[in-house]
Amino acid sequence: MSVRLGLLALLAEGPRYGAELKAGFEQRTGGTWPVNVGQVYTTLDRLERDGLVTAGESDAEGRIRYSLTTAGQNAVTQWWRTPVDRQATPRDELVIKLAIAITSPGVDSAAVAQAQRSATMHRLQQATRLKQSIDPAADLAWLMVVEHQLFAAEAEIRWLDQVEASVARFGAVMPVTTVDAADDETVEARR
C-alpha cells in the first residue's frame, strides 16, 4: 500500500486537513506505518497536481482542507477492487540475506537462520500478548493488523525451517542461478 492510496481512502470519507490525514493514517494502520507531516503534504501536492484532490482556501489558522475529486473517488474505488500484487516487490531483505549467506563460503547460514528464528519467535510472542489485550468490538482494525503480524511471523518461522532443512540436505554453498532477462528462463550459472 502506498501512502498516496491510504490518504485517498481517508479523503473518501470526507474532507480533511493534512494533520488529520496524518493522524488518521497512523491510527488506522495501528501505528505500523508512521508518516511525517511533510510526506503527507508532499503527497497531497502530487494528488492535487494529478487531479485526484482539490485544496480548499486557507482558514484563519492557515490550514487547508483537502477533498477528493471524482477522479480521486474513482481511484479509491479501483483500489478497493484490485487485489494486491504480492509479486510486485520481491525484494525481501531476509530472503536476500539468506540467499547470499547460503552461497557464501565460510558463512554459517544455519546460524543466520537461527538468529532470525529467535528474533521472529520473540516478535510472535509479543504479538500474541498484544492480541490478547485488544477488544475486537472496540478496535477491529488494530486486531486485524496484529493478527497479520502473527500469521506473518508464523509463516516466516515455517520458511526458516525449510531453509535450514534445505541447507542440511544440499549443503551450505548452493549453485547460483540467474534469470536470463531475454527469455525469463532460469539458467544455471555455476555448479
CORBELPE-V97197 format. One record per residue. N is the residue number from 0. RES is the residue in one small letter. PHI is phi as a letter, one per 20 degrees, with the letter a starting at -180 (* if undefined). NEAR is the number of other ideal C-beta (glycine too) atoms within 10 Angstrom. Layout:
# CORBELPE-V97197
n: [N & N]
res: [RES & RES]
phi: [PHI & PHI]
near: [NEAR & NEAR]
This chain:
# CORBELPE-V97197
n: [0 & 1 & 2 & 3 & 4 & 5 & 6 & 7 & 8 & 9 & 10 & 11 & 12 & 13 & 14 & 15 & 16 & 17 & 18 & 19 & 20 & 21 & 22 & 23 & 24 & 25 & 26 & 27 & 28 & 29 & 30 & 31 & 32 & 33 & 34 & 35 & 36 & 37 & 38 & 39 & 40 & 41 & 42 & 43 & 44 & 45 & 46 & 47 & 48 & 49 & 50 & 51 & 52 & 53 & 54 & 55 & 56 & 57 & 58 & 59 & 60 & 61 & 62 & 63 & 64 & 65 & 66 & 67 & 68 & 69 & 70 & 71 & 72 & 73 & 74 & 75 & 76 & 77 & 78 & 79 & 80 & 81 & 82 & 83 & 84 & 85 & 86 & 87 & 88 & 89 & 90 & 91 & 92 & 93 & 94 & 95 & 96 & 97 & 98 & 99 & 100 & 101 & 102 & 103 & 104 & 105 & 106 & 107 & 108 & 109 & 110 & 111 & 112 & 113 & 114 & 115 & 116 & 117 & 118 & 119 & 120 & 121 & 122 & 123 & 124 & 125 & 126 & 127 & 128 & 129 & 130 & 131 & 132 & 133 & 134 & 135 & 136 & 137 & 138 & 139 & 140 & 141 & 142 & 143 & 144 & 145 & 146 & 147 & 148 & 149 & 150 & 151 & 152 & 153 & 154 & 155 & 156 & 157 & 158 & 159 & 160 & 161 & 162 & 163 & 164 & 165 & 166 & 167 & 168 & 169 & 170 & 171 & 172 & 173 & 174 & 175 & 176 & 177 & 178 & 179 & 180 & 181 & 182 & 183 & 184 & 185 & 186 & 187 & 188 & 189 & 190]
res: [m & s & v & r & l & g & l & l & a & l & l & a & e & g & p & r & y & g & a & e & l & k & a & g & f & e & q & r & t & g & g & t & w & p & v & n & v & g & q & v & y & t & t & l & d & r & l & e & r & d & g & l & v & t & a & g & e & s & d & a & e & g & r & i & r & y & s & l & t & t & a & g & q & n & a & v & t & q & w & w & r & t & p & v & d & r & q & a & t & p & r & d & e & l & v & i & k & l & a & i & a & i & t & s & p & g & v & d & s & a & a & v & a & q & a & q & r & s & a & t & m & h & r & l & q & q & a & t & r & l & k & q & s & i & d & p & a & a & d & l & a & w & l & m & v & v & e & h & q & l & f & a & a & e & a & e & i & r & w & l & d & q & v & e & a & s & v & a & r & f & g & a & v & m & p & v & t & t & v & d & a & a & d & d & e & t & v & e & a & r & r]
phi: [* & d & g & g & f & f & f & f & f & f & f & f & e & q & f & b & e & g & f & f & f & g & f & f & f & f & f & f & e & m & m & f & c & f & c & e & f & f & f & f & f & f & f & f & f & f & f & f & g & e & m & e & c & c & d & e & f & f & e & g & e & n & e & d & e & d & c & f & e & f & f & f & f & f & f & f & g & f & f & f & e & e & f & f & e & f & e & f & c & f & e & d & g & f & f & f & g & f & f & f & f & f & d & d & f & n & e & e & f & f & f & f & f & f & f & f & g & f & f & f & f & f & f & f & f & f & f & f & f & f & g & f & e & e & e & g & f & e & b & f & f & f & g & f & f & f & f & f & f & f & f & f & f & f & f & f & f & f & f & f & g & f & g & f & f & f & f & f & f & d & o & f & d & d & f & e & d & c & d & f & f & f & c & l & e & f & c & f & e & b & d]
near: [10 & 9 & 17 & 16 & 17 & 21 & 28 & 22 & 18 & 20 & 24 & 15 & 10 & 10 & 13 & 18 & 17 & 19 & 12 & 17 & 23 & 22 & 16 & 17 & 20 & 15 & 12 & 15 & 17 & 18 & 11 & 11 & 13 & 10 & 17 & 9 & 12 & 10 & 14 & 21 & 16 & 12 & 21 & 22 & 12 & 12 & 24 & 16 & 9 & 13 & 12 & 23 & 23 & 14 & 14 & 12 & 6 & 10 & 10 & 5 & 6 & 6 & 12 & 14 & 16 & 24 & 13 & 23 & 16 & 9 & 12 & 22 & 14 & 12 & 21 & 20 & 12 & 10 & 17 & 9 & 7 & 9 & 5 & 9 & 7 & 7 & 6 & 6 & 8 & 8 & 6 & 11 & 7 & 15 & 12 & 11 & 14 & 21 & 15 & 13 & 18 & 20 & 15 & 13 & 6 & 6 & 15 & 13 & 23 & 15 & 10 & 21 & 22 & 13 & 12 & 18 & 17 & 10 & 12 & 19 & 14 & 11 & 16 & 18 & 11 & 14 & 20 & 13 & 10 & 16 & 15 & 8 & 7 & 17 & 9 & 12 & 7 & 8 & 14 & 11 & 12 & 20 & 17 & 13 & 20 & 22 & 14 & 13 & 19 & 17 & 12 & 14 & 20 & 13 & 11 & 19 & 16 & 10 & 17 & 20 & 12 & 11 & 22 & 17 & 10 & 13 & 20 & 10 & 7 & 11 & 11 & 16 & 14 & 14 & 11 & 12 & 10 & 10 & 10 & 9 & 6 & 6 & 7 & 7 & 7 & 9 & 9 & 9 & 9 & 8 & 6]
